[in-house]
Amino acid sequence: MLMNDAKLQAHRTDDGPPGRSGRPAPPDDAPAAGGRAATIGVVAVLLALLAAAAAVGWWAWAELADIEMSMHGYVALAIGVVATLGLGMGLMWLVYFSHRRGFDDEAGHD
């Protein structure tokens, strides 16, 4: 549903200029998106995924219990863990940096 300019201005925040994106603030009487049932569904799916990952991890631990790893294997594992964590943290830092500086405000707006 599209709003005309008067309604758009009426729904902006009262604490100064609109946010960087220029989108209006939702009206006070707007219903919550999804509601309680959607939240419970999302939590249930996430818990099921966590349980499945734990089950696979338990199975792999039990299956590979007899295998010994050399020092080269431990070094490769450590490098992989550090590189993966560094990449993840670096990308998340870029997301927050971009958001705070407003670099992505105009993305997707024609």
Phi and psi in radians as a Rosetta constraint file:
Dihedral C 1 N 2 CA 2 C 2 CIRCULARHARMONIC -1.596 0.35
Dihedral N 2 CA 2 C 2 N 3 CIRCULARHARMONIC 2.473 0.35
Dihedral C 2 N 3 CA 3 C 3 CIRCULARHARMONIC -1.810 0.35
Dihedral N 3 CA 3 C 3 N 4 CIRCULARHARMONIC 2.559 0.35
Dihedral C 3 N 4 CA 4 C 4 CIRCULARHARMONIC -1.378 0.35
Dihedral N 4 CA 4 C 4 N 5 CIRCULARHARMONIC 3.033 0.35
Dihedral C 4 N 5 CA 5 C 5 CIRCULARHARMONIC -1.094 0.35
Dihedral N 5 CA 5 C 5 N 6 CIRCULARHARMONIC -0.622 0.35
Dihedral C 5 N 6 CA 6 C 6 CIRCULARHARMONIC -1.144 0.35
Dihedral N 6 CA 6 C 6 N 7 CIRCULARHARMONIC -0.773 0.35
Dihedral C 6 N 7 CA 7 C 7 CIRCULARHARMONIC -1.174 0.35
Dihedral N 7 CA 7 C 7 N 8 CIRCULARHARMONIC -0.650 0.35
Dihedral C 7 N 8 CA 8 C 8 CIRCULARHARMONIC -1.069 0.35
Dihedral N 8 CA 8 C 8 N 9 CIRCULARHARMONIC -0.775 0.35
Dihedral C 8 N 9 CA 9 C 9 CIRCULARHARMONIC -1.180 0.35
Dihedral N 9 CA 9 C 9 N 10 CIRCULARHARMONIC -0.576 0.35
Dihedral C 9 N 10 CA 10 C 10 CIRCULARHARMONIC -1.206 0.35
Dihedral N 10 CA 10 C 10 N 11 CIRCULARHARMONIC -0.467 0.35
Dihedral C 10 N 11 CA 11 C 11 CIRCULARHARMONIC -1.663 0.35
Dihedral N 11 CA 11 C 11 N 12 CIRCULARHARMONIC 0.053 0.35
Dihedral C 11 N 12 CA 12 C 12 CIRCULARHARMONIC -1.260 0.35
Dihedral N 12 CA 12 C 12 N 13 CIRCULARHARMONIC 2.789 0.35
Dihedral C 12 N 13 CA 13 C 13 CIRCULARHARMONIC -1.186 0.35
Dihedral N 13 CA 13 C 13 N 14 CIRCULARHARMONIC 2.599 0.35
Dihedral C 13 N 14 CA 14 C 14 CIRCULARHARMONIC -1.572 0.35
Dihedral N 14 CA 14 C 14 N 15 CIRCULARHARMONIC -0.052 0.35
Dihedral C 14 N 15 CA 15 C 15 CIRCULARHARMONIC -1.646 0.35
Dihedral N 15 CA 15 C 15 N 16 CIRCULARHARMONIC 0.621 0.35
Dihedral C 15 N 16 CA 16 C 16 CIRCULARHARMONIC 2.105 0.35
Dihedral N 16 CA 16 C 16 N 17 CIRCULARHARMONIC -2.811 0.35
Dihedral C 16 N 17 CA 17 C 17 CIRCULARHARMONIC -1.156 0.35
Dihedral N 17 CA 17 C 17 N 18 CIRCULARHARMONIC 2.768 0.35
Dihedral C 17 N 18 CA 18 C 18 CIRCULARHARMONIC -1.114 0.35
Dihedral N 18 CA 18 C 18 N 19 CIRCULARHARMONIC 2.883 0.35
Dihedral C 18 N 19 CA 19 C 19 CIRCULARHARMONIC -1.037 0.35
Dihedral N 19 CA 19 C 19 N 20 CIRCULARHARMONIC 2.994 0.35
Dihedral C 19 N 20 CA 20 C 20 CIRCULARHARMONIC -0.995 0.35
Dihedral N 20 CA 20 C 20 N 21 CIRCULARHARMONIC -0.567 0.35
Dihedral C 20 N 21 CA 21 C 21 CIRCULARHARMONIC -1.353 0.35
Dihedral N 21 CA 21 C 21 N 22 CIRCULARHARMONIC -0.317 0.35
Dihedral C 21 N 22 CA 22 C 22 CIRCULARHARMONIC 1.343 0.35
Dihedral N 22 CA 22 C 22 N 23 CIRCULARHARMONIC 0.120 0.35
Dihedral C 22 N 23 CA 23 C 23 CIRCULARHARMONIC -1.353 0.35
Dihedral N 23 CA 23 C 23 N 24 CIRCULARHARMONIC 2.575 0.35
Dihedral C 23 N 24 CA 24 C 24 CIRCULARHARMONIC -1.277 0.35
Dihedral N 24 CA 24 C 24 N 25 CIRCULARHARMONIC 2.682 0.35
Dihedral C 24 N 25 CA 25 C 25 CIRCULARHARMONIC -1.298 0.35
Dihedral N 25 CA 25 C 25 N 26 CIRCULARHARMONIC 2.548 0.35
Dihedral C 25 N 26 CA 26 C 26 CIRCULARHARMONIC -1.167 0.35
Dihedral N 26 CA 26 C 26 N 27 CIRCULARHARMONIC 2.579 0.35
Dihedral C 26 N 27 CA 27 C 27 CIRCULARHARMONIC -1.106 0.35
Dihedral N 27 CA 27 C 27 N 28 CIRCULARHARMONIC 2.710 0.35
Dihedral C 27 N 28 CA 28 C 28 CIRCULARHARMONIC -1.107 0.35
Dihedral N 28 CA 28 C 28 N 29 CIRCULARHARMONIC -0.491 0.35
Dihedral C 28 N 29 CA 29 C 29 CIRCULARHARMONIC -1.643 0.35
Dihedral N 29 CA 29 C 29 N 30 CIRCULARHARMONIC 0.209 0.35
Dihedral C 29 N 30 CA 30 C 30 CIRCULARHARMONIC -1.228 0.35
Dihedral N 30 CA 30 C 30 N 31 CIRCULARHARMONIC 2.333 0.35
Dihedral C 30 N 31 CA 31 C 31 CIRCULARHARMONIC -1.227 0.35
Dihedral N 31 CA 31 C 31 N 32 CIRCULARHARMONIC 2.676 0.35
Dihedral C 31 N 32 CA 32 C 32 CIRCULARHARMONIC -1.157 0.35
Dihedral N 32 CA 32 C 32 N 33 CIRCULARHARMONIC 2.449 0.35
Dihedral C 32 N 33 CA 33 C 33 CIRCULARHARMONIC -1.233 0.35
Dihedral N 33 CA 33 C 33 N 34 CIRCULARHARMONIC 2.026 0.35
Dihedral C 33 N 34 CA 34 C 34 CIRCULARHARMONIC 1.630 0.35
Dihedral N 34 CA 34 C 34 N 35 CIRCULARHARMONIC -0.842 0.35
Dihedral C 34 N 35 CA 35 C 35 CIRCULARHARMONIC 1.458 0.35
Dihedral N 35 CA 35 C 35 N 36 CIRCULARHARMONIC -2.958 0.35
Dihedral C 35 N 36 CA 36 C 36 CIRCULARHARMONIC -1.210 0.35
Dihedral N 36 CA 36 C 36 N 37 CIRCULARHARMONIC -0.667 0.35
Dihedral C 36 N 37 CA 37 C 37 CIRCULARHARMONIC -1.098 0.35
Dihedral N 37 CA 37 C 37 N 38 CIRCULARHARMONIC -0.693 0.35
Dihedral C 37 N 38 CA 38 C 38 CIRCULARHARMONIC -1.159 0.35
Dihedral N 38 CA 38 C 38 N 39 CIRCULARHARMONIC -0.702 0.35
Dihedral C 38 N 39 CA 39 C 39 CIRCULARHARMONIC -1.097 0.35
Dihedral N 39 CA 39 C 39 N 40 CIRCULARHARMONIC -0.765 0.35
Dihedral C 39 N 40 CA 40 C 40 CIRCULARHARMONIC -1.113 0.35
Dihedral N 40 CA 40 C 40 N 41 CIRCULARHARMONIC -0.690 0.35
Dihedral C 40 N 41 CA 41 C 41 CIRCULARHARMONIC -1.107 0.35
Dihedral N 41 CA 41 C 41 N 42 CIRCULARHARMONIC -0.768 0.35
Dihedral C 41 N 42 CA 42 C 42 CIRCULARHARMONIC -1.108 0.35
Dihedral N 42 CA 42 C 42 N 43 CIRCULARHARMONIC -0.773 0.35
Dihedral C 42 N 43 CA 43 C 43 CIRCULARHARMONIC -1.100 0.35
Dihedral N 43 CA 43 C 43 N 44 CIRCULARHARMONIC -0.721 0.35
Dihedral C 43 N 44 CA 44 C 44 CIRCULARHARMONIC -1.106 0.35
Dihedral N 44 CA 44 C 44 N 45 CIRCULARHARMONIC -0.746 0.35
Dihedral C 44 N 45 CA 45 C 45 CIRCULARHARMONIC -1.133 0.35
Dihedral N 45 CA 45 C 45 N 46 CIRCULARHARMONIC -0.750 0.35
Dihedral C 45 N 46 CA 46 C 46 CIRCULARHARMONIC -1.130 0.35
Dihedral N 46 CA 46 C 46 N 47 CIRCULARHARMONIC -0.687 0.35
Dihedral C 46 N 47 CA 47 C 47 CIRCULARHARMONIC -1.154 0.35
Dihedral N 47 CA 47 C 47 N 48 CIRCULARHARMONIC -0.649 0.35
Dihedral C 47 N 48 CA 48 C 48 CIRCULARHARMONIC -1.131 0.35
Dihedral N 48 CA 48 C 48 N 49 CIRCULARHARMONIC -0.717 0.35
Dihedral C 48 N 49 CA 49 C 49 CIRCULARHARMONIC -1.134 0.35
Dihedral N 49 CA 49 C 49 N 50 CIRCULARHARMONIC -0.691 0.35
Dihedral C 49 N 50 CA 50 C 50 CIRCULARHARMONIC -1.100 0.35
Dihedral N 50 CA 50 C 50 N 51 CIRCULARHARMONIC -0.753 0.35
Dihedral C 50 N 51 CA 51 C 51 CIRCULARHARMONIC -1.127 0.35
Dihedral N 51 CA 51 C 51 N 52 CIRCULARHARMONIC -0.705 0.35
Dihedral C 51 N 52 CA 52 C 52 CIRCULARHARMONIC -1.133 0.35
Dihedral N 52 CA 52 C 52 N 53 CIRCULARHARMONIC -0.737 0.35
Dihedral C 52 N 53 CA 53 C 53 CIRCULARHARMONIC -1.124 0.35
Dihedral N 53 CA 53 C 53 N 54 CIRCULARHARMONIC -0.704 0.35
Dihedral C 53 N 54 CA 54 C 54 CIRCULARHARMONIC -1.130 0.35
Dihedral N 54 CA 54 C 54 N 55 CIRCULARHARMONIC -0.687 0.35
Dihedral C 54 N 55 CA 55 C 55 CIRCULARHARMONIC -1.134 0.35
Dihedral N 55 CA 55 C 55 N 56 CIRCULARHARMONIC -0.748 0.35
Dihedral C 55 N 56 CA 56 C 56 CIRCULARHARMONIC -1.135 0.35
Dihedral N 56 CA 56 C 56 N 57 CIRCULARHARMONIC -0.724 0.35
Dihedral C 56 N 57 CA 57 C 57 CIRCULARHARMONIC -1.088 0.35
Dihedral N 57 CA 57 C 57 N 58 CIRCULARHARMONIC -0.731 0.35
Dihedral C 57 N 58 CA 58 C 58 CIRCULARHARMONIC -1.100 0.35
Dihedral N 58 CA 58 C 58 N 59 CIRCULARHARMONIC -0.785 0.35
Dihedral C 58 N 59 CA 59 C 59 CIRCULARHARMONIC -1.090 0.35
Dihedral N 59 CA 59 C 59 N 60 CIRCULARHARMONIC -0.800 0.35
Dihedral C 59 N 60 CA 60 C 60 CIRCULARHARMONIC -1.118 0.35
Dihedral N 60 CA 60 C 60 N 61 CIRCULARHARMONIC -0.682 0.35
Dihedral C 60 N 61 CA 61 C 61 CIRCULARHARMONIC -1.084 0.35
Dihedral N 61 CA 61 C 61 N 62 CIRCULARHARMONIC -0.746 0.35
Dihedral C 61 N 62 CA 62 C 62 CIRCULARHARMONIC -1.216 0.35
Dihedral N 62 CA 62 C 62 N 63 CIRCULARHARMONIC -0.681 0.35
Dihedral C 62 N 63 CA 63 C 63 CIRCULARHARMONIC -1.236 0.35
Dihedral N 63 CA 63 C 63 N 64 CIRCULARHARMONIC -0.577 0.35
Dihedral C 63 N 64 CA 64 C 64 CIRCULARHARMONIC -1.758 0.35
Dihedral N 64 CA 64 C 64 N 65 CIRCULARHARMONIC 0.293 0.35
Dihedral C 64 N 65 CA 65 C 65 CIRCULARHARMONIC -1.144 0.35
Dihedral N 65 CA 65 C 65 N 66 CIRCULARHARMONIC -0.523 0.35
Dihedral C 65 N 66 CA 66 C 66 CIRCULARHARMONIC -1.524 0.35
Dihedral N 66 CA 66 C 66 N 67 CIRCULARHARMONIC -0.105 0.35
Dihedral C 66 N 67 CA 67 C 67 CIRCULARHARMONIC -1.554 0.35
Dihedral N 67 CA 67 C 67 N 68 CIRCULARHARMONIC 2.308 0.35
Dihedral C 67 N 68 CA 68 C 68 CIRCULARHARMONIC -1.746 0.35
Dihedral N 68 CA 68 C 68 N 69 CIRCULARHARMONIC 2.524 0.35
Dihedral C 68 N 69 CA 69 C 69 CIRCULARHARMONIC -1.969 0.35
Dihedral N 69 CA 69 C 69 N 70 CIRCULARHARMONIC 2.382 0.35
Dihedral C 69 N 70 CA 70 C 70 CIRCULARHARMONIC -1.335 0.35
Dihedral N 70 CA 70 C 70 N 71 CIRCULARHARMONIC 3.051 0.35
Dihedral C 70 N 71 CA 71 C 71 CIRCULARHARMONIC -1.097 0.35
Dihedral N 71 CA 71 C 71 N 72 CIRCULARHARMONIC -0.604 0.35
Dihedral C 71 N 72 CA 72 C 72 CIRCULARHARMONIC -1.106 0.35
Dihedral N 72 CA 72 C 72 N 73 CIRCULARHARMONIC -0.643 0.35
Dihedral C 72 N 73 CA 73 C 73 CIRCULARHARMONIC -1.136 0.35
Dihedral N 73 CA 73 C 73 N 74 CIRCULARHARMONIC -0.750 0.35
Dihedral C 73 N 74 CA 74 C 74 CIRCULARHARMONIC -1.151 0.35
Dihedral N 74 CA 74 C 74 N 75 CIRCULARHARMONIC -0.676 0.35
Dihedral C 74 N 75 CA 75 C 75 CIRCULARHARMONIC -1.130 0.35
Dihedral N 75 CA 75 C 75 N 76 CIRCULARHARMONIC -0.771 0.35
Dihedral C 75 N 76 CA 76 C 76 CIRCULARHARMONIC -1.101 0.35
Dihedral N 76 CA 76 C 76 N 77 CIRCULARHARMONIC -0.703 0.35
Dihedral C 76 N 77 CA 77 C 77 CIRCULARHARMONIC -1.097 0.35
Dihedral N 77 CA 77 C 77 N 78 CIRCULARHARMONIC -0.779 0.35
Dihedral C 77 N 78 CA 78 C 78 CIRCULARHARMONIC -1.111 0.35
Dihedral N 78 CA 78 C 78 N 79 CIRCULARHARMONIC -0.760 0.35
Dihedral C 78 N 79 CA 79 C 79 CIRCULARHARMONIC -1.085 0.35
Dihedral N 79 CA 79 C 79 N 80 CIRCULARHARMONIC -0.732 0.35
Dihedral C 79 N 80 CA 80 C 80 CIRCULARHARMONIC -1.101 0.35
Dihedral N 80 CA 80 C 80 N 81 CIRCULARHARMONIC -0.736 0.35
Dihedral C 80 N 81 CA 81 C 81 CIRCULARHARMONIC -1.148 0.35
Dihedral N 81 CA 81 C 81 N 82 CIRCULARHARMONIC -0.817 0.35
Dihedral C 81 N 82 CA 82 C 82 CIRCULARHARMONIC -1.108 0.35
Dihedral N 82 CA 82 C 82 N 83 CIRCULARHARMONIC -0.753 0.35
Dihedral C 82 N 83 CA 83 C 83 CIRCULARHARMONIC -1.127 0.35
Dihedral N 83 CA 83 C 83 N 84 CIRCULARHARMONIC -0.734 0.35
Dihedral C 83 N 84 CA 84 C 84 CIRCULARHARMONIC -1.145 0.35
Dihedral N 84 CA 84 C 84 N 85 CIRCULARHARMONIC -0.793 0.35
Dihedral C 84 N 85 CA 85 C 85 CIRCULARHARMONIC -1.119 0.35
Dihedral N 85 CA 85 C 85 N 86 CIRCULARHARMONIC -0.715 0.35
Dihedral C 85 N 86 CA 86 C 86 CIRCULARHARMONIC -1.105 0.35
Dihedral N 86 CA 86 C 86 N 87 CIRCULARHARMONIC -0.745 0.35
Dihedral C 86 N 87 CA 87 C 87 CIRCULARHARMONIC -1.116 0.35
Dihedral N 87 CA 87 C 87 N 88 CIRCULARHARMONIC -0.786 0.35
Dihedral C 87 N 88 CA 88 C 88 CIRCULARHARMONIC -1.094 0.35
Dihedral N 88 CA 88 C 88 N 89 CIRCULARHARMONIC -0.788 0.35
Dihedral C 88 N 89 CA 89 C 89 CIRCULARHARMONIC -1.172 0.35
Dihedral N 89 CA 89 C 89 N 90 CIRCULARHARMONIC -0.684 0.35
Dihedral C 89 N 90 CA 90 C 90 CIRCULARHARMONIC -1.112 0.35
Dihedral N 90 CA 90 C 90 N 91 CIRCULARHARMONIC -0.738 0.35
Dihedral C 90 N 91 CA 91 C 91 CIRCULARHARMONIC -1.187 0.35
Dihedral N 91 CA 91 C 91 N 92 CIRCULARHARMONIC -0.675 0.35
Dihedral C 91 N 92 CA 92 C 92 CIRCULARHARMONIC -1.169 0.35
Dihedral N 92 CA 92 C 92 N 93 CIRCULARHARMONIC -0.638 0.35
Dihedral C 92 N 93 CA 93 C 93 CIRCULARHARMONIC -1.077 0.35
Dihedral N 93 CA 93 C 93 N 94 CIRCULARHARMONIC -0.733 0.35
Dihedral C 93 N 94 CA 94 C 94 CIRCULARHARMONIC -1.104 0.35
Dihedral N 94 CA 94 C 94 N 95 CIRCULARHARMONIC -0.649 0.35
Dihedral C 94 N 95 CA 95 C 95 CIRCULARHARMONIC -1.080 0.35
Dihedral N 95 CA 95 C 95 N 96 CIRCULARHARMONIC -0.871 0.35
Dihedral C 95 N 96 CA 96 C 96 CIRCULARHARMONIC -1.169 0.35
Dihedral N 96 CA 96 C 96 N 97 CIRCULARHARMONIC -0.696 0.35
Dihedral C 96 N 97 CA 97 C 97 CIRCULARHARMONIC -1.071 0.35
Dihedral N 97 CA 97 C 97 N 98 CIRCULARHARMONIC -0.820 0.35
Dihedral C 97 N 98 CA 98 C 98 CIRCULARHARMONIC -1.101 0.35
Dihedral N 98 CA 98 C 98 N 99 CIRCULARHARMONIC -0.702 0.35
Dihedral C 98 N 99 CA 99 C 99 CIRCULARHARMONIC -1.163 0.35
Dihedral N 99 CA 99 C 99 N 100 CIRCULARHARMONIC -0.758 0.35
Dihedral C 99 N 100 CA 100 C 100 CIRCULARHARMONIC -1.201 0.35
Dihedral N 100 CA 100 C 100 N 101 CIRCULARHARMONIC -0.615 0.35
Dihedral C 100 N 101 CA 101 C 101 CIRCULARHARMONIC -1.482 0.35
Dihedral N 101 CA 101 C 101 N 102 CIRCULARHARMONIC -0.209 0.35
Dihedral C 101 N 102 CA 102 C 102 CIRCULARHARMONIC 1.412 0.35
Dihedral N 102 CA 102 C 102 N 103 CIRCULARHARMONIC 0.346 0.35
Dihedral C 102 N 103 CA 103 C 103 CIRCULARHARMONIC -1.170 0.35
Dihedral N 103 CA 103 C 103 N 104 CIRCULARHARMONIC -0.456 0.35
Dihedral C 103 N 104 CA 104 C 104 CIRCULARHARMONIC -1.837 0.35
Dihedral N 104 CA 104 C 104 N 105 CIRCULARHARMONIC 0.269 0.35
Dihedral C 104 N 105 CA 105 C 105 CIRCULARHARMONIC -1.160 0.35
Dihedral N 105 CA 105 C 105 N 106 CIRCULARHARMONIC -0.666 0.35
Dihedral C 105 N 106 CA 106 C 106 CIRCULARHARMONIC -1.586 0.35
Dihedral N 106 CA 106 C 106 N 107 CIRCULARHARMONIC -0.026 0.35
Dihedral C 106 N 107 CA 107 C 107 CIRCULARHARMONIC -1.149 0.35
Dihedral N 107 CA 107 C 107 N 108 CIRCULARHARMONIC 2.274 0.35
Dihedral C 107 N 108 CA 108 C 108 CIRCULARHARMONIC 1.460 0.35
Dihedral N 108 CA 108 C 108 N 109 CIRCULARHARMONIC 0.001 0.35
Dihedral C 108 N 109 CA 109 C 109 CIRCULARHARMONIC -1.773 0.35
Dihedral N 109 CA 109 C 109 N 110 CIRCULARHARMONIC 2.092 0.35
